[in-house]
Amino acid sequence: MKIHELRELTVEELGKRGRDLRQEMLTLRLQKATGQLENPFRQRVLRKEVARIETILTERRKKIEA
């Protein structure tokens, strides 16, 4: 997802998406360990998307605190 698409989501939706992505990252790590990983680039994409989500959530928390 693009950053502007992520910014349109609610906090709950971002949390759910983050959990889903982390679960997929775990699955990919297990596939890598067993030699079944077909698309190693997907790991990088997931890491970056999780970082984007965490950044947006942090921005929103700071906005609420201020």
PDB file of N, CA, C and O in Angstrom, chain B, residues numbered from 101:
ATOM      1  N   MET B 101       0.836  -1.187   0.000  1.00  0.00           N
ATOM      2  CA  MET B 101       0.000   0.000   0.000  1.00  0.00           C
ATOM      3  C   MET B 101       0.875   1.242   0.000  1.00  0.00           C
ATOM      4  O   MET B 101       1.975   1.256   0.552  1.00  0.00           O
ATOM      5  N   LYS B 102       0.369   2.253  -0.616  1.00  0.00           N
ATOM      6  CA  LYS B 102       1.061   3.533  -0.632  1.00  0.00           C
ATOM      7  C   LYS B 102       0.809   4.249   0.696  1.00  0.00           C
ATOM      8  O   LYS B 102      -0.154   3.950   1.402  1.00  0.00           O
ATOM      9  N   ILE B 103       1.684   5.193   1.020  1.00  0.00           N
ATOM     10  CA  ILE B 103       1.591   5.897   2.292  1.00  0.00           C
ATOM     11  C   ILE B 103       0.290   6.681   2.399  1.00  0.00           C
ATOM     12  O   ILE B 103      -0.300   6.742   3.478  1.00  0.00           O
ATOM     13  N   HIS B 104      -0.169   7.280   1.305  1.00  0.00           N
ATOM     14  CA  HIS B 104      -1.410   8.054   1.391  1.00  0.00           C
ATOM     15  C   HIS B 104      -2.607   7.131   1.609  1.00  0.00           C
ATOM     16  O   HIS B 104      -3.593   7.543   2.220  1.00  0.00           O
ATOM     17  N   GLU B 105      -2.541   5.900   1.126  1.00  0.00           N
ATOM     18  CA  GLU B 105      -3.612   4.940   1.377  1.00  0.00           C
ATOM     19  C   GLU B 105      -3.612   4.518   2.842  1.00  0.00           C
ATOM     20  O   GLU B 105      -4.671   4.341   3.443  1.00  0.00           O
ATOM     21  N   LEU B 106      -2.425   4.358   3.411  1.00  0.00           N
ATOM     22  CA  LEU B 106      -2.324   3.978   4.821  1.00  0.00           C
ATOM     23  C   LEU B 106      -2.812   5.094   5.731  1.00  0.00           C
ATOM     24  O   LEU B 106      -3.438   4.829   6.757  1.00  0.00           O
ATOM     25  N   ARG B 107      -2.534   6.334   5.366  1.00  0.00           N
ATOM     26  CA  ARG B 107      -2.953   7.470   6.192  1.00  0.00           C
ATOM     27  C   ARG B 107      -4.472   7.608   6.258  1.00  0.00           C
ATOM     28  O   ARG B 107      -4.995   8.210   7.196  1.00  0.00           O
ATOM     29  N   GLU B 108      -5.183   7.063   5.281  1.00  0.00           N
ATOM     30  CA  GLU B 108      -6.639   7.137   5.264  1.00  0.00           C
ATOM     31  C   GLU B 108      -7.280   6.112   6.208  1.00  0.00           C
ATOM     32  O   GLU B 108      -8.463   6.229   6.528  1.00  0.00           O
ATOM     33  N   LEU B 109      -6.522   5.118   6.651  1.00  0.00           N
ATOM     34  CA  LEU B 109      -7.060   4.078   7.523  1.00  0.00           C
ATOM     35  C   LEU B 109      -7.170   4.572   8.962  1.00  0.00           C
ATOM     36  O   LEU B 109      -6.447   5.478   9.375  1.00  0.00           O
ATOM     37  N   THR B 110      -8.080   3.969   9.718  1.00  0.00           N
ATOM     38  CA  THR B 110      -8.220   4.301  11.133  1.00  0.00           C
ATOM     39  C   THR B 110      -7.131   3.595  11.937  1.00  0.00           C
ATOM     40  O   THR B 110      -6.424   2.731  11.418  1.00  0.00           O
ATOM     41  N   VAL B 111      -7.006   3.971  13.199  1.00  0.00           N
ATOM     42  CA  VAL B 111      -6.007   3.362  14.082  1.00  0.00           C
ATOM     43  C   VAL B 111      -6.260   1.858  14.213  1.00  0.00           C
ATOM     44  O   VAL B 111      -5.320   1.063  14.208  1.00  0.00           O
ATOM     45  N   GLU B 112      -7.534   1.473  14.332  1.00  0.00           N
ATOM     46  CA  GLU B 112      -7.873   0.061  14.468  1.00  0.00           C
ATOM     47  C   GLU B 112      -7.497  -0.716  13.205  1.00  0.00           C
ATOM     48  O   GLU B 112      -6.960  -1.821  13.281  1.00  0.00           O
ATOM     49  N   GLU B 113      -7.785  -0.124  12.044  1.00  0.00           N
ATOM     50  CA  GLU B 113      -7.451  -0.786  10.784  1.00  0.00           C
ATOM     51  C   GLU B 113      -5.942  -0.903  10.606  1.00  0.00           C
ATOM     52  O   GLU B 113      -5.447  -1.916  10.112  1.00  0.00           O
ATOM     53  N   LEU B 114      -5.210   0.136  11.011  1.00  0.00           N
ATOM     54  CA  LEU B 114      -3.755   0.081  10.931  1.00  0.00           C
ATOM     55  C   LEU B 114      -3.196  -0.995  11.856  1.00  0.00           C
ATOM     56  O   LEU B 114      -2.270  -1.717  11.487  1.00  0.00           O
ATOM     57  N   GLY B 115      -3.758  -1.101  13.055  1.00  0.00           N
ATOM     58  CA  GLY B 115      -3.314  -2.130  13.990  1.00  0.00           C
ATOM     59  C   GLY B 115      -3.544  -3.524  13.439  1.00  0.00           C
ATOM     60  O   GLY B 115      -2.673  -4.388  13.538  1.00  0.00           O
ATOM     61  N   LYS B 116      -4.709  -3.743  12.862  1.00  0.00           N
ATOM     62  CA  LYS B 116      -5.029  -5.051  12.291  1.00  0.00           C
ATOM     63  C   LYS B 116      -4.107  -5.362  11.122  1.00  0.00           C
ATOM     64  O   LYS B 116      -3.603  -6.479  11.002  1.00  0.00           O
ATOM     65  N   ARG B 117      -3.889  -4.377  10.264  1.00  0.00           N
ATOM     66  CA  ARG B 117      -3.004  -4.577   9.107  1.00  0.00           C
ATOM     67  C   ARG B 117      -1.580  -4.888   9.577  1.00  0.00           C
ATOM     68  O   ARG B 117      -0.912  -5.752   9.009  1.00  0.00           O
ATOM     69  N   GLY B 118      -1.120  -4.188  10.606  1.00  0.00           N
ATOM     70  CA  GLY B 118       0.210  -4.454  11.148  1.00  0.00           C
ATOM     71  C   GLY B 118       0.340  -5.862  11.690  1.00  0.00           C
ATOM     72  O   GLY B 118       1.346  -6.533  11.461  1.00  0.00           O
ATOM     73  N   ARG B 119      -0.685  -6.312  12.414  1.00  0.00           N
ATOM     74  CA  ARG B 119      -0.662  -7.687  12.944  1.00  0.00           C
ATOM     75  C   ARG B 119      -0.647  -8.715  11.813  1.00  0.00           C
ATOM     76  O   ARG B 119       0.081  -9.705  11.877  1.00  0.00           O
ATOM     77  N   ASP B 120      -1.444  -8.478  10.790  1.00  0.00           N
ATOM     78  CA  ASP B 120      -1.484  -9.395   9.654  1.00  0.00           C
ATOM     79  C   ASP B 120      -0.133  -9.460   8.943  1.00  0.00           C
ATOM     80  O   ASP B 120       0.326 -10.537   8.562  1.00  0.00           O
ATOM     81  N   LEU B 121       0.494  -8.306   8.770  1.00  0.00           N
ATOM     82  CA  LEU B 121       1.788  -8.271   8.101  1.00  0.00           C
ATOM     83  C   LEU B 121       2.857  -8.968   8.930  1.00  0.00           C
ATOM     84  O   LEU B 121       3.708  -9.672   8.385  1.00  0.00           O
ATOM     85  N   ARG B 122       2.818  -8.775  10.244  1.00  0.00           N
ATOM     86  CA  ARG B 122       3.800  -9.458  11.114  1.00  0.00           C
ATOM     87  C   ARG B 122       3.617 -10.968  11.060  1.00  0.00           C
ATOM     88  O   ARG B 122       4.594 -11.717  11.093  1.00  0.00           O
ATOM     89  N   GLN B 123       2.366 -11.417  10.977  1.00  0.00           N
ATOM     90  CA  GLN B 123       2.095 -12.850  10.862  1.00  0.00           C
ATOM     91  C   GLN B 123       2.661 -13.384   9.541  1.00  0.00           C
ATOM     92  O   GLN B 123       3.240 -14.469   9.501  1.00  0.00           O
ATOM     93  N   GLU B 124       2.489 -12.621   8.474  1.00  0.00           N
ATOM     94  CA  GLU B 124       3.034 -13.032   7.181  1.00  0.00           C
ATOM     95  C   GLU B 124       4.557 -13.045   7.213  1.00  0.00           C
ATOM     96  O   GLU B 124       5.184 -13.913   6.606  1.00  0.00           O
ATOM     97  N   MET B 125       5.159 -12.079   7.924  1.00  0.00           N
ATOM     98  CA  MET B 125       6.620 -12.058   8.052  1.00  0.00           C
ATOM     99  C   MET B 125       7.112 -13.311   8.778  1.00  0.00           C
ATOM    100  O   MET B 125       8.136 -13.884   8.407  1.00  0.00           O
ATOM    101  N   LEU B 126       6.385 -13.732   9.807  1.00  0.00           N
ATOM    102  CA  LEU B 126       6.747 -14.946  10.535  1.00  0.00           C
ATOM    103  C   LEU B 126       6.689 -16.157   9.603  1.00  0.00           C
ATOM    104  O   LEU B 126       7.583 -17.003   9.608  1.00  0.00           O
ATOM    105  N   THR B 127       5.638 -16.224   8.816  1.00  0.00           N
ATOM    106  CA  THR B 127       5.491 -17.331   7.867  1.00  0.00           C
ATOM    107  C   THR B 127       6.650 -17.359   6.876  1.00  0.00           C
ATOM    108  O   THR B 127       7.189 -18.422   6.567  1.00  0.00           O
ATOM    109  N   LEU B 128       7.027 -16.184   6.384  1.00  0.00           N
ATOM    110  CA  LEU B 128       8.142 -16.114   5.437  1.00  0.00           C
ATOM    111  C   LEU B 128       9.463 -16.508   6.089  1.00  0.00           C
ATOM    112  O   LEU B 128      10.295 -17.162   5.460  1.00  0.00           O
ATOM    113  N   ARG B 129       9.660 -16.113   7.347  1.00  0.00           N
ATOM    114  CA  ARG B 129      10.887 -16.513   8.053  1.00  0.00           C
ATOM    115  C   ARG B 129      10.951 -18.023   8.204  1.00  0.00           C
ATOM    116  O   ARG B 129      12.015 -18.622   8.047  1.00  0.00           O
ATOM    117  N   LEU B 130       9.818 -18.639   8.509  1.00  0.00           N
ATOM    118  CA  LEU B 130       9.787 -20.098   8.637  1.00  0.00           C
ATOM    119  C   LEU B 130      10.052 -20.767   7.291  1.00  0.00           C
ATOM    120  O   LEU B 130      10.757 -21.774   7.225  1.00  0.00           O
ATOM    121  N   GLN B 131       9.493 -20.215   6.229  1.00  0.00           N
ATOM    122  CA  GLN B 131       9.742 -20.760   4.894  1.00  0.00           C
ATOM    123  C   GLN B 131      11.220 -20.636   4.526  1.00  0.00           C
ATOM    124  O   GLN B 131      11.797 -21.534   3.914  1.00  0.00           O
ATOM    125  N   LYS B 132      11.819 -19.514   4.907  1.00  0.00           N
ATOM    126  CA  LYS B 132      13.234 -19.319   4.609  1.00  0.00           C
ATOM    127  C   LYS B 132      14.085 -20.335   5.358  1.00  0.00           C
ATOM    128  O   LYS B 132      15.043 -20.877   4.807  1.00  0.00           O
ATOM    129  N   ALA B 133      13.734 -20.592   6.607  1.00  0.00           N
ATOM    130  CA  ALA B 133      14.498 -21.530   7.420  1.00  0.00           C
ATOM    131  C   ALA B 133      14.399 -22.955   6.874  1.00  0.00           C
ATOM    132  O   ALA B 133      15.337 -23.740   7.013  1.00  0.00           O
ATOM    133  N   THR B 134      13.278 -23.285   6.259  1.00  0.00           N
ATOM    134  CA  THR B 134      13.102 -24.643   5.734  1.00  0.00           C
ATOM    135  C   THR B 134      13.462 -24.731   4.252  1.00  0.00           C
ATOM    136  O   THR B 134      13.352 -25.800   3.652  1.00  0.00           O
ATOM    137  N   GLY B 135      13.888 -23.621   3.660  1.00  0.00           N
ATOM    138  CA  GLY B 135      14.311 -23.629   2.266  1.00  0.00           C
ATOM    139  C   GLY B 135      13.164 -23.593   1.270  1.00  0.00           C
ATOM    140  O   GLY B 135      13.348 -23.961   0.110  1.00  0.00           O
ATOM    141  N   GLN B 136      11.994 -23.163   1.694  1.00  0.00           N
ATOM    142  CA  GLN B 136      10.827 -23.145   0.819  1.00  0.00           C
ATOM    143  C   GLN B 136      10.446 -21.739   0.360  1.00  0.00           C
ATOM    144  O   GLN B 136       9.422 -21.566  -0.300  1.00  0.00           O
ATOM    145  N   LEU B 137      11.237 -20.752   0.693  1.00  0.00           N
ATOM    146  CA  LEU B 137      10.911 -19.367   0.360  1.00  0.00           C
ATOM    147  C   LEU B 137      11.063 -19.135  -1.139  1.00  0.00           C
ATOM    148  O   LEU B 137      12.138 -19.337  -1.705  1.00  0.00           O
ATOM    149  N   GLU B 138       9.971 -18.708  -1.773  1.00  0.00           N
ATOM    150  CA  GLU B 138       9.988 -18.497  -3.217  1.00  0.00           C
ATOM    151  C   GLU B 138      10.315 -17.059  -3.597  1.00  0.00           C
ATOM    152  O   GLU B 138      10.952 -16.824  -4.625  1.00  0.00           O
ATOM    153  N   ASN B 139       9.889 -16.086  -2.780  1.00  0.00           N
ATOM    154  CA  ASN B 139      10.074 -14.683  -3.128  1.00  0.00           C
ATOM    155  C   ASN B 139      10.720 -13.938  -1.958  1.00  0.00           C
ATOM    156  O   ASN B 139      10.008 -13.376  -1.126  1.00  0.00           O
ATOM    157  N   PRO B 140      12.051 -13.921  -1.878  1.00  0.00           N
ATOM    158  CA  PRO B 140      12.721 -13.254  -0.762  1.00  0.00           C
ATOM    159  C   PRO B 140      12.501 -11.746  -0.729  1.00  0.00           C
ATOM    160  O   PRO B 140      12.618 -11.132   0.331  1.00  0.00           O
ATOM    161  N   PHE B 141      12.184 -11.141  -1.867  1.00  0.00           N
ATOM    162  CA  PHE B 141      11.940  -9.700  -1.917  1.00  0.00           C
ATOM    163  C   PHE B 141      10.724  -9.318  -1.087  1.00  0.00           C
ATOM    164  O   PHE B 141      10.643  -8.195  -0.590  1.00  0.00           O
ATOM    165  N   ARG B 142       9.775 -10.240  -0.932  1.00  0.00           N
ATOM    166  CA  ARG B 142       8.545  -9.969  -0.180  1.00  0.00           C
ATOM    167  C   ARG B 142       8.865  -9.617   1.274  1.00  0.00           C
ATOM    168  O   ARG B 142       8.152  -8.816   1.879  1.00  0.00           O
ATOM    169  N   GLN B 143       9.917 -10.197   1.841  1.00  0.00           N
ATOM    170  CA  GLN B 143      10.309  -9.883   3.217  1.00  0.00           C
ATOM    171  C   GLN B 143      10.645  -8.403   3.355  1.00  0.00           C
ATOM    172  O   GLN B 143      10.234  -7.757   4.319  1.00  0.00           O
ATOM    173  N   ARG B 144      11.380  -7.872   2.404  1.00  0.00           N
ATOM    174  CA  ARG B 144      11.766  -6.458   2.442  1.00  0.00           C
ATOM    175  C   ARG B 144      10.541  -5.558   2.335  1.00  0.00           C
ATOM    176  O   ARG B 144      10.425  -4.564   3.052  1.00  0.00           O
ATOM    177  N   VAL B 145       9.632  -5.915   1.436  1.00  0.00           N
ATOM    178  CA  VAL B 145       8.413  -5.132   1.239  1.00  0.00           C
ATOM    179  C   VAL B 145       7.596  -5.108   2.530  1.00  0.00           C
ATOM    180  O   VAL B 145       7.097  -4.056   2.928  1.00  0.00           O
ATOM    181  N   LEU B 146       7.459  -6.252   3.181  1.00  0.00           N
ATOM    182  CA  LEU B 146       6.683  -6.331   4.423  1.00  0.00           C
ATOM    183  C   LEU B 146       7.323  -5.502   5.530  1.00  0.00           C
ATOM    184  O   LEU B 146       6.628  -4.795   6.260  1.00  0.00           O
ATOM    185  N   ARG B 147       8.648  -5.587   5.659  1.00  0.00           N
ATOM    186  CA  ARG B 147       9.342  -4.810   6.692  1.00  0.00           C
ATOM    187  C   ARG B 147       9.090  -3.322   6.516  1.00  0.00           C
ATOM    188  O   ARG B 147       8.831  -2.609   7.485  1.00  0.00           O
ATOM    189  N   LYS B 148       9.167  -2.859   5.278  1.00  0.00           N
ATOM    190  CA  LYS B 148       8.965  -1.439   5.020  1.00  0.00           C
ATOM    191  C   LYS B 148       7.526  -1.017   5.283  1.00  0.00           C
ATOM    192  O   LYS B 148       7.284   0.073   5.802  1.00  0.00           O
ATOM    193  N   GLU B 149       6.576  -1.866   4.931  1.00  0.00           N
ATOM    194  CA  GLU B 149       5.183  -1.503   5.161  1.00  0.00           C
ATOM    195  C   GLU B 149       4.865  -1.475   6.661  1.00  0.00           C
ATOM    196  O   GLU B 149       4.115  -0.612   7.117  1.00  0.00           O
ATOM    197  N   VAL B 150       5.425  -2.407   7.423  1.00  0.00           N
ATOM    198  CA  VAL B 150       5.233  -2.386   8.871  1.00  0.00           C
ATOM    199  C   VAL B 150       5.838  -1.106   9.451  1.00  0.00           C
ATOM    200  O   VAL B 150       5.252  -0.497  10.346  1.00  0.00           O
ATOM    201  N   ALA B 151       6.987  -0.699   8.956  1.00  0.00           N
ATOM    202  CA  ALA B 151       7.617   0.531   9.432  1.00  0.00           C
ATOM    203  C   ALA B 151       6.751   1.745   9.114  1.00  0.00           C
ATOM    204  O   ALA B 151       6.634   2.655   9.934  1.00  0.00           O
ATOM    205  N   ARG B 152       6.150   1.764   7.942  1.00  0.00           N
ATOM    206  CA  ARG B 152       5.256   2.869   7.584  1.00  0.00           C
ATOM    207  C   ARG B 152       4.064   2.929   8.531  1.00  0.00           C
ATOM    208  O   ARG B 152       3.680   4.003   8.997  1.00  0.00           O
ATOM    209  N   ILE B 153       3.488   1.775   8.808  1.00  0.00           N
ATOM    210  CA  ILE B 153       2.331   1.716   9.708  1.00  0.00           C
ATOM    211  C   ILE B 153       2.713   2.202  11.100  1.00  0.00           C
ATOM    212  O   ILE B 153       1.986   2.990  11.705  1.00  0.00           O
ATOM    213  N   GLU B 154       3.842   1.739  11.606  1.00  0.00           N
ATOM    214  CA  GLU B 154       4.293   2.155  12.931  1.00  0.00           C
ATOM    215  C   GLU B 154       4.549   3.660  12.974  1.00  0.00           C
ATOM    216  O   GLU B 154       4.255   4.311  13.977  1.00  0.00           O
ATOM    217  N   THR B 155       5.094   4.216  11.895  1.00  0.00           N
ATOM    218  CA  THR B 155       5.342   5.651  11.821  1.00  0.00           C
ATOM    219  C   THR B 155       4.040   6.430  11.896  1.00  0.00           C
ATOM    220  O   THR B 155       3.942   7.414  12.629  1.00  0.00           O
ATOM    221  N   ILE B 156       3.047   5.995  11.146  1.00  0.00           N
ATOM    222  CA  ILE B 156       1.749   6.672  11.158  1.00  0.00           C
ATOM    223  C   ILE B 156       1.106   6.585  12.533  1.00  0.00           C
ATOM    224  O   ILE B 156       0.559   7.570  13.029  1.00  0.00           O
ATOM    225  N   LEU B 157       1.170   5.408  13.152  1.00  0.00           N
ATOM    226  CA  LEU B 157       0.590   5.250  14.489  1.00  0.00           C
ATOM    227  C   LEU B 157       1.293   6.150  15.505  1.00  0.00           C
ATOM    228  O   LEU B 157       0.639   6.741  16.364  1.00  0.00           O
ATOM    229  N   THR B 158       2.614   6.257  15.414  1.00  0.00           N
ATOM    230  CA  THR B 158       3.370   7.121  16.321  1.00  0.00           C
ATOM    231  C   THR B 158       2.989   8.583  16.107  1.00  0.00           C
ATOM    232  O   THR B 158       2.809   9.328  17.070  1.00  0.00           O
ATOM    233  N   GLU B 159       2.865   8.992  14.842  1.00  0.00           N
ATOM    234  CA  GLU B 159       2.468  10.366  14.548  1.00  0.00           C
ATOM    235  C   GLU B 159       1.104  10.668  15.170  1.00  0.00           C
ATOM    236  O   GLU B 159       0.906  11.729  15.762  1.00  0.00           O
ATOM    237  N   ARG B 160       0.183   9.746  15.032  1.00  0.00           N
ATOM    238  CA  ARG B 160      -1.161   9.978  15.575  1.00  0.00           C
ATOM    239  C   ARG B 160      -1.154  10.008  17.096  1.00  0.00           C
ATOM    240  O   ARG B 160      -1.890  10.790  17.699  1.00  0.00           O
ATOM    241  N   ARG B 161      -0.335   9.168  17.728  1.00  0.00           N
ATOM    242  CA  ARG B 161      -0.239   9.198  19.200  1.00  0.00           C
ATOM    243  C   ARG B 161       0.315  10.525  19.676  1.00  0.00           C
ATOM    244  O   ARG B 161      -0.181  11.091  20.651  1.00  0.00           O
ATOM    245  N   LYS B 162       1.339  11.031  19.001  1.00  0.00           N
ATOM    246  CA  LYS B 162       1.943  12.305  19.391  1.00  0.00           C
ATOM    247  C   LYS B 162       0.968  13.458  19.174  1.00  0.00           C
ATOM    248  O   LYS B 162       0.946  14.411  19.953  1.00  0.00           O
ATOM    249  N   LYS B 163       0.169  13.374  18.126  1.00  0.00           N
ATOM    250  CA  LYS B 163      -0.814  14.408  17.843  1.00  0.00           C
ATOM    251  C   LYS B 163      -1.863  14.435  18.956  1.00  0.00           C
ATOM    252  O   LYS B 163      -2.301  15.512  19.361  1.00  0.00           O
ATOM    253  N   ILE B 164      -2.266  13.276  19.452  1.00  0.00           N
ATOM    254  CA  ILE B 164      -3.249  13.184  20.525  1.00  0.00           C
ATOM    255  C   ILE B 164      -2.663  13.740  21.826  1.00  0.00           C
ATOM    256  O   ILE B 164      -3.350  14.434  22.575  1.00  0.00           O
ATOM    257  N   GLU B 165      -1.390  13.430  22.090  1.00  0.00           N
ATOM    258  CA  GLU B 165      -0.742  13.896  23.315  1.00  0.00           C
ATOM    259  C   GLU B 165      -0.573  15.418  23.309  1.00  0.00           C
ATOM    260  O   GLU B 165      -0.663  16.050  24.362  1.00  0.00           O
ATOM    261  N   ALA B 166      -0.336  15.997  22.166  1.00  0.00           N
ATOM    262  CA  ALA B 166      -0.037  17.428  22.086  1.00  0.00           C
ATOM    263  C   ALA B 166      -1.253  18.292  22.218  1.00  0.00           C
ATOM    264  O   ALA B 166      -1.148  19.517  22.169  1.00  0.00           O
TER     265      ALA B 166
END
